[in-house]
Structures are given as C-alpha cells and as structure tokens.
C-alpha cells in the first residue's frame, strides 16, 4: 500500500518538526537508520514506537548515484513491513515530485501537505476562467490602476480575456497567450507581475528569462533531460516551477533570445494547451495565462519570431514609451512608497519637502522605467539622513 508523503518548506523545518512531533512522533533523518557501511539499522530510534522519516537525503543521493535505487527501495520496503502503521515519511517540498517519481511504488504521486495544524491544507487556486463577473471586473480595475500608461492595451486585454473565458467554457480554448514587444523597461514584464500578485499573491511566480539561456541544450534546461541522461531526475526550470507553484500565470521573458527548438516547443504548447516533458510527464496548462515578452518592434519581430509560433498568440501588442504624465504619476506614487517604507522601518520624515524636492528633477527624458526608479531611489537617499539607519535600529 502506498504511503502519502508529508511536505515541509526548508526554511520552516524547525516549525514542521515541532508540530509533527506533537501529533505523530519524532522526525528522524535517514542517517539514523544506517551504520558506517550504510546498512539499514534501528539503533538511533530503538525507543520510538512511531516515527517520521525524512527521505530528502535519499532523493538527493539518487540524483548523483542511480545505482543505489534498488538498495533504497529495499530499505523502504523493509521499514514498511516491520513498522506498518507506525512509520510515516516526509520530504522537502523542492524534492517532492522527484521522490514520487523515484519511489513510485511506495508513495502517492499527488502532492499532499501535512494535515490541519502542521501545514495548511492544499487548496486549488482559481484560474481566471473560473472568476465570477465581479471578480473579473475587480481584477481588471486593479490592473488598470497598477499598470502605468498603455491605455489602449488595457482595454484590449480586458476584451480578449473575456473572449478567452467564453471560448474556454465552450471547450474551444485551453490557455490564453500574449506576446508583448517593445523596448526594455516600459512595462512588458510588469503585466505578468501585476496579474500574478493580484491573483496568486502567496504563490511563487513562474518566470523564465531566456537571457539566461544559451547554446545547445536549452530545451533540456527548460523541461528536463530525457530519461537516462544526466539530470533527468531533477526536471527542467519550467516544469519545476509549474510543479512547485499553484499560480496559473507564466511569464516568458526575452523570447527573442530563444532558439529554434524552443520556438517549436512553444508552438506545440500553445497549440495543445499542454506539453510532455522529456521523461514523459504531461504538464496540463488548462486555464493558464502565458505572457511572452520580446525586446522587438514592428520592424523586426517577424524576422525573429517564426510565423507558425506568431500565429498561435491570442494577442500581440507593441508597447510604446510612457507619456510624460504617466512618468510623473509613476514618480509621485513611487516617492510615496519610499517615504512610507522609510517611516515604517527607520523614522519620521518631512514628507512634503522630500517629495517636492524629488519631483523637481527631470525624469521625463528617460525611456526606461527601471532607470527612473533607480535614480529616484538614489535621489531619495541623498535627501534623507543616512546615519538614521543606525539610530535605535533593531531587525
């Protein structure tokens, strides 16, 4: 009979142990069950009637030495036979999927969290296709406020998402995809960030940047190596991030730096609404929004993005520079945020004087919002007393 794995976050291991031991029994690492020759033993847990065994080290070990698989399986089999209902297992969340794949015959493949107080029960996060009208309108109103400029795009996006929800409910379309082109620092990636924070504020983002990919093997880095190749158990960046997050927003940055194999992969993914990784696992993207960005414009995007892929995007849009008024609004609101953060964490400021001084500077010549943000922060630091960071400061 398969057992269900308890899951813990690495940074919350002490809290996890405390709560588990109050309900289920002591938590032991695998090392407590082995002797110097790495043979199975019980010396470390002789006095424990029931216990929880952390198998994270086994999974990490198998990533390096596949030849140990048979030995580790025999350990788990022996432990289950001798302890039956008195043993449970746990694993660090990062290695949950690998644990279920490697020890398929012994553990449930579904992700299961510790019940009740040990960890919050897993709940499915809503996709946009499940939103009620009021929820959808609130989301779009928030998006309109949070994204500076690009008014025509905001209106078009709302209409396109409505169409997607309709077609999804008709079983005609599984995922919604956008390609945003334009110069760096004008808000393309921010579209995904705003939707992610509004819809899945507690979930890690699913974000891939092809500026970090190069050369042969990019597809393997993205979705994992084929079975039998080094690293096939660890999965690819995209697959792992989807597995470890309940967010249904995927951000793909700098698509223009991807190679032909990546373009073909995304063509099939957008066509089918799912993909199969290189170890045969099907990753279903039903209800997902996928946002691609590229530092291209209308004069060159057709040269860089193959037509079969380009035609699969549900929406394409070229972002333009922010207007002077949009930049002023951004600067004004960003200064308010800096002042609020300073007063919350450091001390009081003469708010009006600080803001007036910062607003005098000329930011309208900038085309990149990131550069505006950097220079506003630098100017803010010059105006406040930096020495205050050591006055009665406690972390």
Helices and strands as residue ranges (DSSP letters): E 6-8, G 10-12, H 13-23, E 26-29, G 30-33, G 43-45, E 51-54, H 56-64, G 66-68, H 69-83, G 84-86, E 87-92, G 93-95, H 96-102, G 128-130, H 133-146, H 151-169, E 176-181, H 188-199, E 206-209, G 210-212, H 218-223, H 237-243, E 249-253, G 255-257, H 260-272, E 274-276, E 282-284, E 289-294, H 301-304, H 307-310, E 315-318, H 324-345, H 351-360, H 369-383, G 386-390
